[in-house]
């Protein structure tokens, strides 16, 4: 059957549109680089010697909890957060020796003294449990978290923002809820501020910030992401087995990486639980409200399109036992 001129025109327009869409997606999609040789090693905080990082997928678990702190130009906010985190974890380990830990500060190509400051704090406290992963070139928050996860040694892995906005002692609540929902070693506990929507801390934020927050949540609902009410809180815990399944599959390295992480977990049938935490806003945010909101919306569309069209594949880790949902 031959095409009429009108049908041929429609086909040509559709093919052109598809080609333009594919080119746009390819151009806009993130393409994470492989780690540099220097990023595979760290300087021991006490000895000053270089040592190799382990690999999440191939090396054994050696501590109970890994805390990953992504940090970009955080010399002003990191000291308070890092010292409070160490205070809590060292005291807990003294009372419960099985609660071993490590802290991995991921310096995401900072231009200030973030890395040396983190090492100095650890050295001053004679604490060998702090490791600093220095990324030679900035990746973005998601890339920093992913790289930290890939060198972690913990049974459970937590990432926590360097600003200290989340009350670190709430880690115990995440651990408890993660243990409750975990199945076959798989689980994720998501720290949440959803219960604070009408609180003074949120109500007093700027109109633009609150407008963008509600707009982003509406966008997620339209795209069918409704299981977790607060996807962007920087306080999430994942079991080692689940981390092995999720993080080698990650592509997005910007602020929206949480969405890809949770989508992958959903497809891999990893149990998730949302846990209310104590949170307060801290000055000095690196987020540009308008610019980063637009970038997050674009990244969200890319995530959906790339997985929907099969351009990104989800590979279940051989050691994880997780399989993708049909």
N, C-alpha and C positions, 0 to 999 in steps of 0.2 A: 504494500500500500504506500503510495507516494504522499509526501507531505504537501499540504497547501502552502502557499507563500506565508500566510498568517501563522500557521503552525510552525513552519521552519523558523520564523522570526522569534516566536515564543521560545522554542528550543535553544536558539542561539543566545537569546538574552539570559535564559536560565543557566546555560553552560558558562557564559561570561560571568554571571553573578557568583556561581559556584567557584570559579577560578579565582575571582577577586577575594571571596571569603577565605578560601584556602591560603592564598598569599598573605592576607591580613593576619590570619591566625598564626601562620608560620613566623611572620615578622614580629608579632606581639608576644608570642609564647616564650616563656623563660627557657633558657638552655643552660642549666647548671654546669659549671666547669668542674673538672676533676681536681682534687686537692693537690696543692703544690707539695714538693718534697719537704719544705720547711714547715708545712702545716701538719705533717705526720709525726712531728716531734714536739716536745715541750721542755722547758727549762725547769728542773726541779727547784722548788721554792727554797729549800734548805741547803742543798749541795751546790746549786748553780750549774749542775751538769745536765746535758741534753739527754733525754730518754725518749724512746718510741712510744707513741700512743698505741693502746690495744685496739682491736676492731670488734664492734658489737656483734657482728655475724659469726666471727670465727673464734674469738677468745672467750674464756669462761667468766661467769659472774664471780666477783671477788668481794663485793660489799653489798650491804642491804639496800642502800639508797644512793642514787646519783642525782645531784642537783645541777642542772644546766642553767647558767645565767648568761643570756646574750647581752653584750654590752658594746655600744658604739658611742665614743666620746662621753663616757660616764664617770670621769674622775671626780665629779662633784657629788653624784648621788650614790655611786657604788659603795664607798667605804661604810656608810651607815647600814646599808642593806646587808653587805657581806659580813660585817661584824655581828649584827643581830642574828643572822643565819648561823654563824659559827657558834655564838653563845648558846643558841637553842640546841644545836646538834651535838656539841661537845658535852653539854650537861646531860642530855638524854642518853648519850653513849656511856657516860659515867654511871648512870643508874641502871642502864640496860645494855650490857656489853655486846649483845647481839646486834644492836642498832648501829652498825658500822656505816660509814658514809664517805662520799667524795664530793667535792664541789668542782665543777668545770666552768670556769669563766671563759666565755668565748669572746675575745676581743675582735670585733667585726671591722678590721681595718681602721681602727681609731686614729685620729690625728693628735690626740692628747696622750696623757700618761696612764691610761686605763690599765694596760697590761702590767707595767712596772709597779703601779700602785697595788694591784691585786696580789702580786708576788710579795711586795713589801709587807702587806697586812698579814699574809700567811707566815712570812719569816719572823716578824715581830712576835707572833703568837706561837712560834715553834710548831706550826701545824703543817704536816706533810700531806694533808688530805685535800689541799687545794691545788688544782692544775689549771694552767692558763693556756688555752688554745688561741694562738694569734693567727688570724686570717690576714694574709698579705694584702688582699684586695677585698674591699667591702662587698658582701653578698646581699645583705638585707637581713632583717630579723629572722625570717623563716629559714634562710640559708644557715645563719649562725646556730639556730636551735638544732637543725638537722645535723650539722657537722659535729656539734657537741654530743648529740644522741649516738652518733655512729662511733664514738670513742669511749662510751660509758661502760662501766663495769658493774652497775647495780642490778639488783633483782627488780627494783622499781626505779623508774626514771622520771624525775620531775623537772619541768622547766618553769622558771620564775623570773619575772622581769627585774631588771637591775634597779628600778626606781623604788622598790620596797613598798609599793602601793598595797600589795596583798600581805596580810598578817601571816608571817611565816609559820607560826605555831599551828595554823590551820592545816598544815601538812598531815597532822595526825588524823584529821577528819577524812582527808583524801585517802590515806592509807587504809583506814577502817572501811570506808565505802568501797574502795577498790577490792579489798579482800572479800567483801560481801557479795559482789556481783561477778567476781572472776569465775571463768569457766575454762577448764583445761589450760590454766596458766595465762589466759587472755583477759584483758580488761583495761578500761580507761576511766579515770575519774577526772571530771572537768570542774575546776573551780568556777563558781558562778556569782555574778553580781545581780542576777535577775530579781532577787528578792528586794533589791535596793532601788528599784525604779522610781518609787515615790518618796525615797529618803531625801534628807536635806542635802547630802553629798551630791546627789544627781540633780535635784531640783535647782540648786544654785549654780549649776554649770551654765555656760553661755547658751543662748537660744540656738545659735548655729550648730554647736556641738550636739545638743539634744535633738535638733531637727535631723541632722545627719545620722545619729544613732537610730532613731525610729525609722528613717528612710531605709537604712541598711537592713534592719530587721524585716521590714516589709518586703524588700528585695529578696531576702533569703526565703521568706514564706512563699513568694510567687514562684521561686525556682524549686520549691518542694523541700527545703531544708528547715524542718520544724522540730526535730527531736530534741535539740539542745537550744535552750532559750538564749544563753549567753555564749556565743562561740568565740568571742575575742578576748576573754579574760586571760591574762598572762600567768596562769597558775594551773597547770595540767599535769597529771601523773599517768604514766602508762607502764604496764608490766613489761618485763624484758622480752618475753616471747612475742608480745604484740608489737613492741618497738622494732624487733627484727623483721616483722611482716610489713610494717608501715613505712618506716623511714628510708629504706633503700628504694622505695617506689616514689618518693617525693620529688616534685618538679618545681613548685612555686617557692620562691625565696623571699617574697615581700611580706607585707603585713597580713595578707589574706591566707597565709599558709595553714592556719588553723582549720580553715574550711576543707582544704584538701586532705589534711590529716583525718578529720572526722568523717569525710566521705569515704576514704579508703577503709577506715575502721568499720563503717556501716556495710560496705560491700564485702568485707572479709568476715562479717558476722561477729565482730568483736563486741562484747558487752560494754555498754557505756552508762555512766551515772553522773548526773549533775549535782554538785555539792555546794551549798551556800557557804561563802567565806566572808571574812571581815575585810573590807577594802576601803581605802580613802584615796582621793586624788592627790597626786604629787606634782608640783610645778616642774617645768623643764621637759615636757613631752617632746619627743622628736617627730611626732605626727603632724603633718601639714593638713589641716582639716579638709580643705577643698581639694588640693592636689592629690593627697593620698586616698581620699574617698573615691575620686574618679578612677585612680589606678586600681583600687581594690575592686571596683565594679567591673572594670575591664578584665582583671585577673579572674574574677569569679565566672564571667562568661567564657573565658578561655578554658578554665577547668572543666566546666560543663560540656563545652563543645568538643574538646580534645578527648575526653573519656567517652562521650556519647558517640563520636565518630570512630572510636577505636584507634585514635592516633597515639594515645598513651595507653599502655597495657599495665595491668596489675599482675605482678608476679608474686605468687605466694611463696614465702621462704620455705625451703625444704625442711628446716628444723622446727618450723612453727606449728605445723599441723592445721593452719588456717586455709580455708578455701574460699574463693570468691562466690558471692551469691549470684545466681542467675538473674 
